[in-house]
Amino acid sequence: MQKNDQPLNTLPAPAKKKNRVVGAVVAIVLLGLAAAGLYYWYTHTNFASITERETVKNDGNLTSTATEDLITKVVEKVSPSVVSIVTNTTTQTIFGAAEQQAAGTGVIISKDGYILTNNHVIDGASKVQVVTTEGTTYEGVKVIGSDPLNDIAYLKIDGVDNLKPAEIGDSSSVRVGQQVIAIGNALGQYQNTVSSGIISGKGRPVSARSENDESSTESLTDLLQTDAAINPGNSGGPLLNFSGQIVGINTAVASDAQGIGFAIPINATKGTTKSVLAGDGVQRSYLGLRYVEITPAVAKQYNLPVKLGAYVATSGTDVAVVAGSPAAKAGLVEKDILTKINGQVVGSAGGVSTLVGTYAPGDTITVTYLRDGAERTAKVTLGVYSR
């Protein structure tokens, strides 16, 4: 009978297996409770402190450097003076008239509504709108006029007298390496975008293509180069020093490079701005000379005794000194070397066009020049440029 029965010493085995299963379940439950407790302790002693109001005093965003403070102050000061410009241009297609919309930037220069921008921003526009930082939209904005040689234009909002004009600076004293800030309507959709960088170079010549018409190009001279980000739509916006003063008007970006943007020196616009604010329209001052900006290569080519300045010379079939011009009346002749305009050094303070552009037609300036190795001066009363 014992052969058919289960041996007595094997009967407890199932009971032992059941105890192991129960023990494993209890261990898992206890482990889960311990994990839940640990999670509760961790979240309530760490994560909760991130959102508790009393810890805001430790917010790293509230700690700023001196440079950050300066940039913030400049942006707060100048942003109300920066506007977005929306233009409508009508073009003829095989299907009839089509209207195209584009955007740029401008800067307020008077409380009664005068705005400075780029000529290529409004060139050919049939309709111009201005949108302020606060979101106010002005329709039917007038185009007062433009100076294509400097790629600048002036707009006017009628019926206002409480706008905030930006402060005009002095581009003649701008230094390479100086920190600057650009504000503009980046890509035509990000209003008052702020970027910062340095002045990378001065006196740069650029051939710029219009954002609205890629077949249209213009040659600009004596530009400020910066690595502050300038994007399509930024055109016409201000380039600022850390005092919040305009030192340039952003106008172009190198499409095949990174960190290379250009701005028109603000001094080049001061003469036309003076005439616009006086109600005389856009009048560009005129000297009546053709010249070559002196570089080491030019100095070597013409065997000149200086490495800065402007050499009065013919250009193709054009004469060096225009007959009857202000320069001719003042006695300037071919091969004179212009070294100073009203005491400012040609080349380091700006090119001749920028230094002359600081003054309005009718102003009298002192031109310092070299002739046959001797320094001389001449009083020149500036005329009005006509094209």
Phi, psi and omega in degrees: 000326180293334178295328180274343181268157176287133178303140183299325183287357178256354184293324182290350186304313180300322180298319179296319179298319179296320179297322179294320179295314180298319179297321179295319179297315179299320180295319180295318179298314180297321179295320178297317178297320179295318179295319178297319179295319179296318178298316179298316180295317184293315182292325183276346178254350181236293185299322182298329182292340181289326185260351181292136186298326185292348181265002181300332180299342179261009181296119181296337179293341182270358176261121184230155176273171178298322179295317178298319179299319180295315180299316179300317180295320179296314180298316179296325181287317191263334184309320178296345180265354182261131183235157172266139180244123180247125183241149172243129180237130180262127179235155179262129176239178178293343179262003181114196182286138178229142182252131181242138181248141179219168183222149177210199184228154175217170179227134181287131181241000174206151183290342179264020164104010176279138183229136177258134179209189175274148176296320184290345177290323185249359184300123178081004183288137176266344181209138180230130174242151176235132179241124181277172178300325181284353178098003177287131180252129177250122180266161174059039180290136183276142170266111182288320181162179183213163173236090184300331181296332177252001183055044176236155178212162182233135177244164179218125172265121181276153173077021177236152177212015184231021177284159182257108179283148175281159179273129180276131180260202183231108182282347182291336182257007178297140183247143172295130184098349179293139179282139182221165181229137176246137176233133180190175181271075188301132179059012179076008182220348179250088187296141178052047172287135183250133172222156181226159180184211180229166168283116184269339181186167180227159176067033183274135171270142183217140168257113187253143176255137181294142175291329183273333183220099185292343179277350183261126178232155177218148180259124180242148182234163172060038182274156171274135176258137180220155174259005171295133186300124175235124184239165175308133185103335176288342184307132180092351179278165184275145166256125193241147169275179186281004171262002179079022179259142179286124174249348179198163174246115183299133186225334186203158175224141178287118186287339183252023181211165178251138174072028177233105177234165184225149179221145176284127177303133184297332180297332180292344182257352189294322180294314179291324177298319178300316181290323179295312182294337177277357179085014183262006183078188181275107178239116181267135179289153191222128179260317178093034179236152167245133189210168176240126176295131186279126172238170176306323180292319178294319179300321179289318182299317183261004180056054184269151182276359181230163179246001176227153178126198179222130183261119181287118186209158177290157177228102184064239179267357181280139179285158182288320180239120183289130181300134179077002181282166176305321180295318179296318179295333180274355176093010178285144183224171178301144179078003169292150178245111180282125182246331181215147171239114184050041176086352180267134186289125178291125180113307180272324178271350181141165176285172181302316182298320180290315182294321177289324180294347176293337186248156181267158174306139183097340176287147177255128181239161176256121179256123176261133184212164176251136174220119182057037176083354181255139179277135180224168175227155178216141174270126182235125173266116189291143177261188178256127179285135176232141183240000000 
